[in-house]
Amino acid sequence: GSVGALLAVQEVPDALDGRSRGLARGNDLLDRLDDLRHALLIGAIPRQSLLALRRLIADRRAGGGDARLSAILDEIELRAEVELAKLDRDP
């Protein structure tokens, strides 16, 4: 009986594990935003950074989430799209 209970507990996904992955993705997104901020300050935004940021946001949206986070991601995504459009426009 106790061995079966231990095996059952091991099969249950750990809520903290999902939270840890979410925190890691959030920290990665914040790091990329910080890199983007620095690039904006020096006037040289790497296209690859914007594309990577857009991918991170898409990945985050795939995980679902709350409405406030979705609104923030919408704003970040819009800014990234604007900056990509500016890069496409400039020769």
HTML snippet that shows the backbone in 3Dmol.js (N, CA, C, O; Angstrom):
<script src="https://3Dmol.org/build/3Dmol-min.js"></script>
<div id="view" style="width:600px;height:400px;position:relative"></div>
<script>
const pdb = `
ATOM      1  N   GLY A   1       0.817  -1.202   0.000  1.00  0.00           N
ATOM      2  CA  GLY A   1       0.000   0.000   0.000  1.00  0.00           C
ATOM      3  C   GLY A   1       0.854   1.256   0.000  1.00  0.00           C
ATOM      4  O   GLY A   1       0.603   2.172  -0.782  1.00  0.00           O
ATOM      5  N   SER A   2       1.871   1.312   0.876  1.00  0.00           N
ATOM      6  CA  SER A   2       2.670   2.534   0.959  1.00  0.00           C
ATOM      7  C   SER A   2       3.532   2.735  -0.287  1.00  0.00           C
ATOM      8  O   SER A   2       3.776   3.871  -0.693  1.00  0.00           O
ATOM      9  N   VAL A   3       3.993   1.643  -0.894  1.00  0.00           N
ATOM     10  CA  VAL A   3       4.783   1.761  -2.119  1.00  0.00           C
ATOM     11  C   VAL A   3       3.908   2.317  -3.244  1.00  0.00           C
ATOM     12  O   VAL A   3       4.349   3.159  -4.027  1.00  0.00           O
ATOM     13  N   GLY A   4       2.672   1.840  -3.313  1.00  0.00           N
ATOM     14  CA  GLY A   4       1.740   2.346  -4.318  1.00  0.00           C
ATOM     15  C   GLY A   4       1.462   3.829  -4.120  1.00  0.00           C
ATOM     16  O   GLY A   4       1.364   4.581  -5.090  1.00  0.00           O
ATOM     17  N   ALA A   5       1.335   4.252  -2.860  1.00  0.00           N
ATOM     18  CA  ALA A   5       1.096   5.669  -2.566  1.00  0.00           C
ATOM     19  C   ALA A   5       2.291   6.514  -2.982  1.00  0.00           C
ATOM     20  O   ALA A   5       2.117   7.602  -3.530  1.00  0.00           O
ATOM     21  N   LEU A   6       3.498   6.031  -2.729  1.00  0.00           N
ATOM     22  CA  LEU A   6       4.710   6.754  -3.121  1.00  0.00           C
ATOM     23  C   LEU A   6       4.797   6.889  -4.641  1.00  0.00           C
ATOM     24  O   LEU A   6       5.156   7.946  -5.160  1.00  0.00           O
ATOM     25  N   LEU A   7       4.468   5.816  -5.342  1.00  0.00           N
ATOM     26  CA  LEU A   7       4.496   5.875  -6.803  1.00  0.00           C
ATOM     27  C   LEU A   7       3.447   6.842  -7.327  1.00  0.00           C
ATOM     28  O   LEU A   7       3.701   7.562  -8.292  1.00  0.00           O
ATOM     29  N   ALA A   8       2.284   6.870  -6.712  1.00  0.00           N
ATOM     30  CA  ALA A   8       1.221   7.785  -7.136  1.00  0.00           C
ATOM     31  C   ALA A   8       1.636   9.228  -6.927  1.00  0.00           C
ATOM     32  O   ALA A   8       1.372  10.077  -7.778  1.00  0.00           O
ATOM     33  N   VAL A   9       2.288   9.522  -5.797  1.00  0.00           N
ATOM     34  CA  VAL A   9       2.739  10.886  -5.508  1.00  0.00           C
ATOM     35  C   VAL A   9       3.802  11.311  -6.513  1.00  0.00           C
ATOM     36  O   VAL A   9       3.829  12.472  -6.922  1.00  0.00           O
ATOM     37  N   GLN A  10       4.664  10.409  -6.912  1.00  0.00           N
ATOM     38  CA  GLN A  10       5.710  10.736  -7.875  1.00  0.00           C
ATOM     39  C   GLN A  10       5.137  11.064  -9.254  1.00  0.00           C
ATOM     40  O   GLN A  10       5.733  11.826 -10.015  1.00  0.00           O
ATOM     41  N   GLU A  11       3.983  10.487  -9.567  1.00  0.00           N
ATOM     42  CA  GLU A  11       3.377  10.723 -10.871  1.00  0.00           C
ATOM     43  C   GLU A  11       2.623  12.040 -10.942  1.00  0.00           C
ATOM     44  O   GLU A  11       2.357  12.535 -12.037  1.00  0.00           O
ATOM     45  N   VAL A  12       2.274  12.616  -9.806  1.00  0.00           N
ATOM     46  CA  VAL A  12       1.535  13.880  -9.797  1.00  0.00           C
ATOM     47  C   VAL A  12       2.499  15.005 -10.141  1.00  0.00           C
ATOM     48  O   VAL A  12       3.549  15.136  -9.513  1.00  0.00           O
ATOM     49  N   PRO A  13       2.148  15.822 -11.139  1.00  0.00           N
ATOM     50  CA  PRO A  13       3.055  16.926 -11.483  1.00  0.00           C
ATOM     51  C   PRO A  13       3.198  17.890 -10.329  1.00  0.00           C
ATOM     52  O   PRO A  13       2.230  18.199  -9.633  1.00  0.00           O
ATOM     53  N   ASP A  14       4.377  18.349 -10.139  1.00  0.00           N
ATOM     54  CA  ASP A  14       4.685  19.277  -9.057  1.00  0.00           C
ATOM     55  C   ASP A  14       4.270  20.688  -9.466  1.00  0.00           C
ATOM     56  O   ASP A  14       4.747  21.204 -10.476  1.00  0.00           O
ATOM     57  N   ALA A  15       3.396  21.307  -8.700  1.00  0.00           N
ATOM     58  CA  ALA A  15       2.929  22.664  -9.009  1.00  0.00           C
ATOM     59  C   ALA A  15       4.087  23.648  -9.006  1.00  0.00           C
ATOM     60  O   ALA A  15       4.104  24.596  -9.791  1.00  0.00           O
ATOM     61  N   LEU A  16       5.039  23.427  -8.140  1.00  0.00           N
ATOM     62  CA  LEU A  16       6.185  24.333  -8.093  1.00  0.00           C
ATOM     63  C   LEU A  16       7.064  24.195  -9.324  1.00  0.00           C
ATOM     64  O   LEU A  16       7.716  25.155  -9.733  1.00  0.00           O
ATOM     65  N   ASP A  17       7.086  23.010  -9.916  1.00  0.00           N
ATOM     66  CA  ASP A  17       7.873  22.813 -11.125  1.00  0.00           C
ATOM     67  C   ASP A  17       7.345  23.697 -12.247  1.00  0.00           C
ATOM     68  O   ASP A  17       8.125  24.347 -12.943  1.00  0.00           O
ATOM     69  N   GLY A  18       6.039  23.728 -12.427  1.00  0.00           N
ATOM     70  CA  GLY A  18       5.441  24.602 -13.436  1.00  0.00           C
ATOM     71  C   GLY A  18       5.681  26.056 -13.120  1.00  0.00           C
ATOM     72  O   GLY A  18       5.934  26.864 -14.013  1.00  0.00           O
ATOM     73  N   ARG A  19       5.603  26.387 -11.852  1.00  0.00           N
ATOM     74  CA  ARG A  19       5.857  27.768 -11.440  1.00  0.00           C
ATOM     75  C   ARG A  19       7.311  28.147 -11.703  1.00  0.00           C
ATOM     76  O   ARG A  19       7.599  29.262 -12.138  1.00  0.00           O
ATOM     77  N   SER A  20       8.220  27.217 -11.436  1.00  0.00           N
ATOM     78  CA  SER A  20       9.643  27.483 -11.676  1.00  0.00           C
ATOM     79  C   SER A  20       9.913  27.719 -13.154  1.00  0.00           C
ATOM     80  O   SER A  20      10.689  28.604 -13.515  1.00  0.00           O
ATOM     81  N   ARG A  21       9.271  26.923 -14.011  1.00  0.00           N
ATOM     82  CA  ARG A  21       9.439  27.135 -15.457  1.00  0.00           C
ATOM     83  C   ARG A  21       8.877  28.484 -15.864  1.00  0.00           C
ATOM     84  O   ARG A  21       9.467  29.179 -16.691  1.00  0.00           O
ATOM     85  N   GLY A  22       7.753  28.858 -15.298  1.00  0.00           N
ATOM     86  CA  GLY A  22       7.153  30.159 -15.593  1.00  0.00           C
ATOM     87  C   GLY A  22       8.041  31.301 -15.143  1.00  0.00           C
ATOM     88  O   GLY A  22       8.183  32.301 -15.848  1.00  0.00           O
ATOM     89  N   LEU A  23       8.638  31.155 -13.975  1.00  0.00           N
ATOM     90  CA  LEU A  23       9.546  32.183 -13.485  1.00  0.00           C
ATOM     91  C   LEU A  23      10.786  32.287 -14.359  1.00  0.00           C
ATOM     92  O   LEU A  23      11.278  33.383 -14.624  1.00  0.00           O
ATOM     93  N   ALA A  24      11.284  31.146 -14.801  1.00  0.00           N
ATOM     94  CA  ALA A  24      12.468  31.156 -15.680  1.00  0.00           C
ATOM     95  C   ALA A  24      12.136  31.846 -16.996  1.00  0.00           C
ATOM     96  O   ALA A  24      12.933  32.642 -17.493  1.00  0.00           O
ATOM     97  N   ARG A  25      10.965  31.551 -17.569  1.00  0.00           N
ATOM     98  CA  ARG A  25      10.567  32.208 -18.823  1.00  0.00           C
ATOM     99  C   ARG A  25      10.374  33.701 -18.594  1.00  0.00           C
ATOM    100  O   ARG A  25      10.754  34.516 -19.435  1.00  0.00           O
ATOM    101  N   GLY A  26       9.783  34.060 -17.457  1.00  0.00           N
ATOM    102  CA  GLY A  26       9.596  35.473 -17.137  1.00  0.00           C
ATOM    103  C   GLY A  26      10.918  36.198 -16.988  1.00  0.00           C
ATOM    104  O   GLY A  26      11.081  37.313 -17.483  1.00  0.00           O
ATOM    105  N   ASN A  27      11.851  35.577 -16.315  1.00  0.00           N
ATOM    106  CA  ASN A  27      13.176  36.185 -16.148  1.00  0.00           C
ATOM    107  C   ASN A  27      13.890  36.316 -17.493  1.00  0.00           C
ATOM    108  O   ASN A  27      14.570  37.311 -17.741  1.00  0.00           O
ATOM    109  N   ASP A  28      13.737  35.319 -18.355  1.00  0.00           N
ATOM    110  CA  ASP A  28      14.342  35.395 -19.681  1.00  0.00           C
ATOM    111  C   ASP A  28      13.738  36.556 -20.471  1.00  0.00           C
ATOM    112  O   ASP A  28      14.455  37.290 -21.151  1.00  0.00           O
ATOM    113  N   LEU A  29      12.434  36.716 -20.380  1.00  0.00           N
ATOM    114  CA  LEU A  29      11.764  37.815 -21.064  1.00  0.00           C
ATOM    115  C   LEU A  29      12.248  39.156 -20.526  1.00  0.00           C
ATOM    116  O   LEU A  29      12.499  40.077 -21.303  1.00  0.00           O
ATOM    117  N   LEU A  30      12.381  39.276 -19.216  1.00  0.00           N
ATOM    118  CA  LEU A  30      12.877  40.522 -18.618  1.00  0.00           C
ATOM    119  C   LEU A  30      14.307  40.818 -19.043  1.00  0.00           C
ATOM    120  O   LEU A  30      14.658  41.974 -19.281  1.00  0.00           O
ATOM    121  N   ASP A  31      15.136  39.779 -19.138  1.00  0.00           N
ATOM    122  CA  ASP A  31      16.518  39.970 -19.608  1.00  0.00           C
ATOM    123  C   ASP A  31      16.530  40.495 -21.042  1.00  0.00           C
ATOM    124  O   ASP A  31      17.295  41.401 -21.373  1.00  0.00           O
ATOM    125  N   ARG A  32      15.689  39.927 -21.879  1.00  0.00           N
ATOM    126  CA  ARG A  32      15.637  40.380 -23.279  1.00  0.00           C
ATOM    127  C   ARG A  32      15.113  41.808 -23.375  1.00  0.00           C
ATOM    128  O   ARG A  32      15.577  42.587 -24.207  1.00  0.00           O
ATOM    129  N   LEU A  33      14.154  42.151 -22.529  1.00  0.00           N
ATOM    130  CA  LEU A  33      13.651  43.528 -22.515  1.00  0.00           C
ATOM    131  C   LEU A  33      14.733  44.497 -22.061  1.00  0.00           C
ATOM    132  O   LEU A  33      14.831  45.608 -22.581  1.00  0.00           O
ATOM    133  N   ASP A  34      15.537  44.086 -21.100  1.00  0.00           N
ATOM    134  CA  ASP A  34      16.634  44.927 -20.636  1.00  0.00           C
ATOM    135  C   ASP A  34      17.667  45.125 -21.749  1.00  0.00           C
ATOM    136  O   ASP A  34      18.176  46.229 -21.947  1.00  0.00           O
ATOM    137  N   ASP A  35      17.970  44.042 -22.472  1.00  0.00           N
ATOM    138  CA  ASP A  35      18.884  44.157 -23.618  1.00  0.00           C
ATOM    139  C   ASP A  35      18.320  45.110 -24.664  1.00  0.00           C
ATOM    140  O   ASP A  35      19.051  45.912 -25.245  1.00  0.00           O
ATOM    141  N   LEU A  36      17.021  45.017 -24.897  1.00  0.00           N
ATOM    142  CA  LEU A  36      16.368  45.886 -25.869  1.00  0.00           C
ATOM    143  C   LEU A  36      16.412  47.342 -25.415  1.00  0.00           C
ATOM    144  O   LEU A  36      16.612  48.243 -26.229  1.00  0.00           O
ATOM    145  N   ARG A  37      16.228  47.569 -24.140  1.00  0.00           N
ATOM    146  CA  ARG A  37      16.302  48.932 -23.592  1.00  0.00           C
ATOM    147  C   ARG A  37      17.685  49.522 -23.827  1.00  0.00           C
ATOM    148  O   ARG A  37      17.811  50.673 -24.243  1.00  0.00           O
ATOM    149  N   HIS A  38      18.711  48.745 -23.564  1.00  0.00           N
ATOM    150  CA  HIS A  38      20.080  49.218 -23.800  1.00  0.00           C
ATOM    151  C   HIS A  38      20.301  49.518 -25.274  1.00  0.00           C
ATOM    152  O   HIS A  38      20.923  50.521 -25.624  1.00  0.00           O
ATOM    153  N   ALA A  39      19.790  48.649 -26.137  1.00  0.00           N
ATOM    154  CA  ALA A  39      19.944  48.863 -27.574  1.00  0.00           C
ATOM    155  C   ALA A  39      19.226  50.133 -28.020  1.00  0.00           C
ATOM    156  O   ALA A  39      19.734  50.870 -28.865  1.00  0.00           O
ATOM    157  N   LEU A  40      18.049  50.390 -27.456  1.00  0.00           N
ATOM    158  CA  LEU A  40      17.324  51.621 -27.785  1.00  0.00           C
ATOM    159  C   LEU A  40      18.119  52.846 -27.349  1.00  0.00           C
ATOM    160  O   LEU A  40      18.143  53.857 -28.053  1.00  0.00           O
ATOM    161  N   LEU A  41      18.764  52.760 -26.201  1.00  0.00           N
ATOM    162  CA  LEU A  41      19.535  53.897 -25.697  1.00  0.00           C
ATOM    163  C   LEU A  41      20.741  54.219 -26.575  1.00  0.00           C
ATOM    164  O   LEU A  41      21.106  55.385 -26.726  1.00  0.00           O
ATOM    165  N   ILE A  42      21.355  53.197 -27.150  1.00  0.00           N
ATOM    166  CA  ILE A  42      22.519  53.464 -28.005  1.00  0.00           C
ATOM    167  C   ILE A  42      22.126  53.603 -29.470  1.00  0.00           C
ATOM    168  O   ILE A  42      22.964  53.929 -30.311  1.00  0.00           O
ATOM    169  N   GLY A  43      20.859  53.358 -29.777  1.00  0.00           N
ATOM    170  CA  GLY A  43      20.362  53.554 -31.133  1.00  0.00           C
ATOM    171  C   GLY A  43      20.666  52.432 -32.103  1.00  0.00           C
ATOM    172  O   GLY A  43      20.650  52.644 -33.315  1.00  0.00           O
ATOM    173  N   ALA A  44      20.941  51.255 -31.601  1.00  0.00           N
ATOM    174  CA  ALA A  44      21.239  50.120 -32.471  1.00  0.00           C
ATOM    175  C   ALA A  44      20.479  48.888 -31.987  1.00  0.00           C
ATOM    176  O   ALA A  44      20.939  48.154 -31.114  1.00  0.00           O
ATOM    177  N   ILE A  45      19.315  48.686 -32.572  1.00  0.00           N
ATOM    178  CA  ILE A  45      18.482  47.562 -32.152  1.00  0.00           C
ATOM    179  C   ILE A  45      18.725  46.383 -33.084  1.00  0.00           C
ATOM    180  O   ILE A  45      18.412  46.461 -34.272  1.00  0.00           O
ATOM    181  N   PRO A  46      19.274  45.302 -32.566  1.00  0.00           N
ATOM    182  CA  PRO A  46      19.486  44.132 -33.422  1.00  0.00           C
ATOM    183  C   PRO A  46      18.146  43.476 -33.796  1.00  0.00           C
ATOM    184  O   PRO A  46      17.320  43.190 -32.929  1.00  0.00           O
ATOM    185  N   ARG A  47      17.956  43.253 -35.063  1.00  0.00           N
ATOM    186  CA  ARG A  47      16.732  42.614 -35.560  1.00  0.00           C
ATOM    187  C   ARG A  47      16.514  41.262 -34.880  1.00  0.00           C
ATOM    188  O   ARG A  47      15.392  40.914 -34.514  1.00  0.00           O
ATOM    189  N   GLN A  48      17.594  40.510 -34.718  1.00  0.00           N
ATOM    190  CA  GLN A  48      17.488  39.188 -34.096  1.00  0.00           C
ATOM    191  C   GLN A  48      16.938  39.272 -32.668  1.00  0.00           C
ATOM    192  O   GLN A  48      16.197  38.388 -32.237  1.00  0.00           O
ATOM    193  N   SER A  49      17.292  40.315 -31.944  1.00  0.00           N
ATOM    194  CA  SER A  49      16.784  40.487 -30.577  1.00  0.00           C
ATOM    195  C   SER A  49      15.284  40.702 -30.582  1.00  0.00           C
ATOM    196  O   SER A  49      14.568  40.153 -29.745  1.00  0.00           O
ATOM    197  N   LEU A  50      14.811  41.500 -31.524  1.00  0.00           N
ATOM    198  CA  LEU A  50      13.368  41.738 -31.625  1.00  0.00           C
ATOM    199  C   LEU A  50      12.626  40.469 -32.027  1.00  0.00           C
ATOM    200  O   LEU A  50      11.549  40.179 -31.506  1.00  0.00           O
ATOM    201  N   LEU A  51      13.198  39.727 -32.944  1.00  0.00           N
ATOM    202  CA  LEU A  51      12.557  38.474 -33.361  1.00  0.00           C
ATOM    203  C   LEU A  51      12.539  37.457 -32.213  1.00  0.00           C
ATOM    204  O   LEU A  51      11.554  36.743 -32.026  1.00  0.00           O
ATOM    205  N   ALA A  52      13.621  37.397 -31.456  1.00  0.00           N
ATOM    206  CA  ALA A  52      13.681  36.488 -30.306  1.00  0.00           C
ATOM    207  C   ALA A  52      12.658  36.896 -29.248  1.00  0.00           C
ATOM    208  O   ALA A  52      12.018  36.043 -28.632  1.00  0.00           O
ATOM    209  N   LEU A  53      12.511  38.188 -29.045  1.00  0.00           N
ATOM    210  CA  LEU A  53      11.524  38.680 -28.089  1.00  0.00           C
ATOM    211  C   LEU A  53      10.123  38.290 -28.544  1.00  0.00           C
ATOM    212  O   LEU A  53       9.304  37.859 -27.732  1.00  0.00           O
ATOM    213  N   ARG A  54       9.851  38.436 -29.806  1.00  0.00           N
ATOM    214  CA  ARG A  54       8.540  38.068 -30.339  1.00  0.00           C
ATOM    215  C   ARG A  54       8.267  36.578 -30.141  1.00  0.00           C
ATOM    216  O   ARG A  54       7.146  36.190 -29.809  1.00  0.00           O
ATOM    217  N   ARG A  55       9.295  35.736 -30.347  1.00  0.00           N
ATOM    218  CA  ARG A  55       9.135  34.286 -30.128  1.00  0.00           C
ATOM    219  C   ARG A  55       8.853  33.992 -28.656  1.00  0.00           C
ATOM    220  O   ARG A  55       8.000  33.164 -28.338  1.00  0.00           O
ATOM    221  N   LEU A  56       9.569  34.672 -27.761  1.00  0.00           N
ATOM    222  CA  LEU A  56       9.341  34.456 -26.334  1.00  0.00           C
ATOM    223  C   LEU A  56       7.913  34.803 -25.942  1.00  0.00           C
ATOM    224  O   LEU A  56       7.284  34.087 -25.163  1.00  0.00           O
ATOM    225  N   ILE A  57       7.412  35.889 -26.477  1.00  0.00           N
ATOM    226  CA  ILE A  57       6.047  36.295 -26.162  1.00  0.00           C
ATOM    227  C   ILE A  57       5.059  35.261 -26.693  1.00  0.00           C
ATOM    228  O   ILE A  57       4.100  34.912 -26.004  1.00  0.00           O
ATOM    229  N   ALA A  58       5.281  34.776 -27.895  1.00  0.00           N
ATOM    230  CA  ALA A  58       4.398  33.756 -28.458  1.00  0.00           C
ATOM    231  C   ALA A  58       4.422  32.495 -27.603  1.00  0.00           C
ATOM    232  O   ALA A  58       3.381  31.883 -27.365  1.00  0.00           O
ATOM    233  N   ASP A  59       5.607  32.104 -27.140  1.00  0.00           N
ATOM    234  CA  ASP A  59       5.718  30.932 -26.270  1.00  0.00           C
ATOM    235  C   ASP A  59       4.975  31.148 -24.964  1.00  0.00           C
ATOM    236  O   ASP A  59       4.317  30.238 -24.459  1.00  0.00           O
ATOM    237  N   ARG A  60       5.079  32.341 -24.424  1.00  0.00           N
ATOM    238  CA  ARG A  60       4.411  32.649 -23.158  1.00  0.00           C
ATOM    239  C   ARG A  60       2.905  32.613 -23.319  1.00  0.00           C
ATOM    240  O   ARG A  60       2.194  32.142 -22.431  1.00  0.00           O
ATOM    241  N   ARG A  61       2.415  33.105 -24.440  1.00  0.00           N
ATOM    242  CA  ARG A  61       0.978  33.094 -24.693  1.00  0.00           C
ATOM    243  C   ARG A  61       0.452  31.671 -24.817  1.00  0.00           C
ATOM    244  O   ARG A  61      -0.685  31.395 -24.434  1.00  0.00           O
ATOM    245  N   ALA A  62       1.267  30.770 -25.347  1.00  0.00           N
ATOM    246  CA  ALA A  62       0.847  29.376 -25.510  1.00  0.00           C
ATOM    247  C   ALA A  62       0.553  28.727 -24.165  1.00  0.00           C
ATOM    248  O   ALA A  62      -0.232  27.782 -24.087  1.00  0.00           O
ATOM    249  N   GLY A  63       1.178  29.228 -23.108  1.00  0.00           N
ATOM    250  CA  GLY A  63       0.976  28.670 -21.780  1.00  0.00           C
ATOM    251  C   GLY A  63      -0.261  29.197 -21.074  1.00  0.00           C
ATOM    252  O   GLY A  63      -0.541  28.803 -19.941  1.00  0.00           O
ATOM    253  N   GLY A  64      -1.011  30.087 -21.731  1.00  0.00           N
ATOM    254  CA  GLY A  64      -2.178  30.675 -21.071  1.00  0.00           C
ATOM    255  C   GLY A  64      -1.733  31.729 -20.075  1.00  0.00           C
ATOM    256  O   GLY A  64      -0.580  32.159 -20.102  1.00  0.00           O
ATOM    257  N   GLY A  65      -2.607  32.139 -19.222  1.00  0.00           N
ATOM    258  CA  GLY A  65      -2.238  33.122 -18.224  1.00  0.00           C
ATOM    259  C   GLY A  65      -3.378  34.053 -17.883  1.00  0.00           C
ATOM    260  O   GLY A  65      -4.504  33.893 -18.354  1.00  0.00           O
ATOM    261  N   ASP A  66      -3.060  35.031 -17.052  1.00  0.00           N
ATOM    262  CA  ASP A  66      -4.116  35.946 -16.629  1.00  0.00           C
ATOM    263  C   ASP A  66      -4.224  37.145 -17.566  1.00  0.00           C
ATOM    264  O   ASP A  66      -3.344  37.389 -18.392  1.00  0.00           O
ATOM    265  N   ALA A  67      -5.299  37.875 -17.424  1.00  0.00           N
ATOM    266  CA  ALA A  67      -5.604  38.995 -18.327  1.00  0.00           C
ATOM    267  C   ALA A  67      -4.585  40.121 -18.196  1.00  0.00           C
ATOM    268  O   ALA A  67      -4.225  40.744 -19.195  1.00  0.00           O
ATOM    269  N   ARG A  68      -4.113  40.394 -16.975  1.00  0.00           N
ATOM    270  CA  ARG A  68      -3.134  41.476 -16.793  1.00  0.00           C
ATOM    271  C   ARG A  68      -1.830  41.166 -17.509  1.00  0.00           C
ATOM    272  O   ARG A  68      -1.250  42.032 -18.165  1.00  0.00           O
ATOM    273  N   LEU A  69      -1.378  39.942 -17.381  1.00  0.00           N
ATOM    274  CA  LEU A  69      -0.144  39.539 -18.059  1.00  0.00           C
ATOM    275  C   LEU A  69      -0.328  39.599 -19.571  1.00  0.00           C
ATOM    276  O   LEU A  69       0.575  40.024 -20.292  1.00  0.00           O
ATOM    277  N   SER A  70      -1.478  39.181 -20.044  1.00  0.00           N
ATOM    278  CA  SER A  70      -1.757  39.228 -21.470  1.00  0.00           C
ATOM    279  C   SER A  70      -1.719  40.662 -21.993  1.00  0.00           C
ATOM    280  O   SER A  70      -1.211  40.907 -23.088  1.00  0.00           O
ATOM    281  N   ALA A  71      -2.249  41.608 -21.223  1.00  0.00           N
ATOM    282  CA  ALA A  71      -2.229  43.014 -21.632  1.00  0.00           C
ATOM    283  C   ALA A  71      -0.800  43.542 -21.705  1.00  0.00           C
ATOM    284  O   ALA A  71      -0.462  44.296 -22.618  1.00  0.00           O
ATOM    285  N   ILE A  72       0.033  43.156 -20.758  1.00  0.00           N
ATOM    286  CA  ILE A  72       1.435  43.579 -20.758  1.00  0.00           C
ATOM    287  C   ILE A  72       2.157  42.992 -21.964  1.00  0.00           C
ATOM    288  O   ILE A  72       2.919  43.681 -22.643  1.00  0.00           O
ATOM    289  N   LEU A  73       1.910  41.716 -22.221  1.00  0.00           N
ATOM    290  CA  LEU A  73       2.530  41.070 -23.374  1.00  0.00           C
ATOM    291  C   LEU A  73       2.074  41.725 -24.680  1.00  0.00           C
ATOM    292  O   LEU A  73       2.857  41.849 -25.621  1.00  0.00           O
ATOM    293  N   ASP A  74       0.805  42.144 -24.734  1.00  0.00           N
ATOM    294  CA  ASP A  74       0.304  42.852 -25.921  1.00  0.00           C
ATOM    295  C   ASP A  74       1.100  44.134 -26.162  1.00  0.00           C
ATOM    296  O   ASP A  74       1.466  44.440 -27.296  1.00  0.00           O
ATOM    297  N   GLU A  75       1.366  44.880 -25.088  1.00  0.00           N
ATOM    298  CA  GLU A  75       2.118  46.133 -25.215  1.00  0.00           C
ATOM    299  C   GLU A  75       3.556  45.879 -25.662  1.00  0.00           C
ATOM    300  O   GLU A  75       4.084  46.598 -26.511  1.00  0.00           O
ATOM    301  N   ILE A  76       4.179  44.868 -25.094  1.00  0.00           N
ATOM    302  CA  ILE A  76       5.556  44.542 -25.470  1.00  0.00           C
ATOM    303  C   ILE A  76       5.608  44.085 -26.920  1.00  0.00           C
ATOM    304  O   ILE A  76       6.494  44.484 -27.675  1.00  0.00           O
ATOM    305  N   GLU A  77       4.659  43.254 -27.301  1.00  0.00           N
ATOM    306  CA  GLU A  77       4.620  42.754 -28.665  1.00  0.00           C
ATOM    307  C   GLU A  77       4.407  43.890 -29.664  1.00  0.00           C
ATOM    308  O   GLU A  77       5.034  43.917 -30.723  1.00  0.00           O
ATOM    309  N   LEU A  78       3.524  44.822 -29.326  1.00  0.00           N
ATOM    310  CA  LEU A  78       3.285  45.973 -30.193  1.00  0.00           C
ATOM    311  C   LEU A  78       4.558  46.792 -30.371  1.00  0.00           C
ATOM    312  O   LEU A  78       4.893  47.193 -31.486  1.00  0.00           O
ATOM    313  N   ARG A  79       5.262  47.037 -29.276  1.00  0.00           N
ATOM    314  CA  ARG A  79       6.509  47.813 -29.360  1.00  0.00           C
ATOM    315  C   ARG A  79       7.540  47.093 -30.224  1.00  0.00           C
ATOM    316  O   ARG A  79       8.235  47.723 -31.021  1.00  0.00           O
ATOM    317  N   ALA A  80       7.638  45.781 -30.067  1.00  0.00           N
ATOM    318  CA  ALA A  80       8.581  45.011 -30.880  1.00  0.00           C
ATOM    319  C   ALA A  80       8.195  45.096 -32.358  1.00  0.00           C
ATOM    320  O   ALA A  80       9.067  45.232 -33.217  1.00  0.00           O
ATOM    321  N   GLU A  81       6.911  45.018 -32.657  1.00  0.00           N
ATOM    322  CA  GLU A  81       6.456  45.107 -34.047  1.00  0.00           C
ATOM    323  C   GLU A  81       6.749  46.492 -34.630  1.00  0.00           C
ATOM    324  O   GLU A  81       7.138  46.607 -35.793  1.00  0.00           O
ATOM    325  N   VAL A  82       6.563  47.536 -33.828  1.00  0.00           N
ATOM    326  CA  VAL A  82       6.862  48.890 -34.285  1.00  0.00           C
ATOM    327  C   VAL A  82       8.344  49.023 -34.607  1.00  0.00           C
ATOM    328  O   VAL A  82       8.711  49.583 -35.640  1.00  0.00           O
ATOM    329  N   GLU A  83       9.196  48.508 -33.721  1.00  0.00           N
ATOM    330  CA  GLU A  83      10.635  48.599 -33.944  1.00  0.00           C
ATOM    331  C   GLU A  83      11.054  47.769 -35.168  1.00  0.00           C
ATOM    332  O   GLU A  83      11.939  48.183 -35.918  1.00  0.00           O
ATOM    333  N   LEU A  84      10.429  46.611 -35.373  1.00  0.00           N
ATOM    334  CA  LEU A  84      10.730  45.821 -36.564  1.00  0.00           C
ATOM    335  C   LEU A  84      10.301  46.565 -37.829  1.00  0.00           C
ATOM    336  O   LEU A  84      11.005  46.539 -38.839  1.00  0.00           O
ATOM    337  N   ALA A  85       9.153  47.221 -37.768  1.00  0.00           N
ATOM    338  CA  ALA A  85       8.694  48.002 -38.921  1.00  0.00           C
ATOM    339  C   ALA A  85       9.652  49.139 -39.233  1.00  0.00           C
ATOM    340  O   ALA A  85       9.913  49.435 -40.399  1.00  0.00           O
ATOM    341  N   LYS A  86      10.178  49.780 -38.188  1.00  0.00           N
ATOM    342  CA  LYS A  86      11.150  50.849 -38.387  1.00  0.00           C
ATOM    343  C   LYS A  86      12.418  50.318 -39.060  1.00  0.00           C
ATOM    344  O   LYS A  86      12.976  50.959 -39.951  1.00  0.00           O
ATOM    345  N   LEU A  87      12.865  49.134 -38.618  1.00  0.00           N
ATOM    346  CA  LEU A  87      14.059  48.549 -39.231  1.00  0.00           C
ATOM    347  C   LEU A  87      13.811  48.196 -40.697  1.00  0.00           C
ATOM    348  O   LEU A  87      14.695  48.369 -41.536  1.00  0.00           O
ATOM    349  N   ASP A  88      12.621  47.705 -41.006  1.00  0.00           N
ATOM    350  CA  ASP A  88      12.292  47.358 -42.392  1.00  0.00           C
ATOM    351  C   ASP A  88      12.193  48.587 -43.271  1.00  0.00           C
ATOM    352  O   ASP A  88      12.492  48.524 -44.463  1.00  0.00           O
ATOM    353  N   ARG A  89      11.773  49.710 -42.693  1.00  0.00           N
ATOM    354  CA  ARG A  89      11.587  50.936 -43.434  1.00  0.00           C
ATOM    355  C   ARG A  89      12.914  51.620 -43.748  1.00  0.00           C
ATOM    356  O   ARG A  89      13.092  52.172 -44.834  1.00  0.00           O
ATOM    357  N   ASP A  90      13.857  51.580 -42.781  1.00  0.00           N
ATOM    358  CA  ASP A  90      15.152  52.254 -42.950  1.00  0.00           C
ATOM    359  C   ASP A  90      16.032  51.461 -43.917  1.00  0.00           C
ATOM    360  O   ASP A  90      16.119  50.236 -43.843  1.00  0.00           O
ATOM    361  N   PRO A  91      16.697  52.210 -44.847  1.00  0.00           N
ATOM    362  CA  PRO A  91      17.593  51.523 -45.801  1.00  0.00           C
ATOM    363  C   PRO A  91      18.858  51.022 -45.137  1.00  0.00           C
ATOM    364  O   PRO A  91      19.708  50.426 -45.799  1.00  0.00           O
TER     365      PRO A  91
END
`;
const viewer = $3Dmol.createViewer("view");
viewer.addModel(pdb, "pdb");
viewer.setStyle({}, {cartoon: {color: "spectrum"}});
viewer.zoomTo();
viewer.render();
</script>
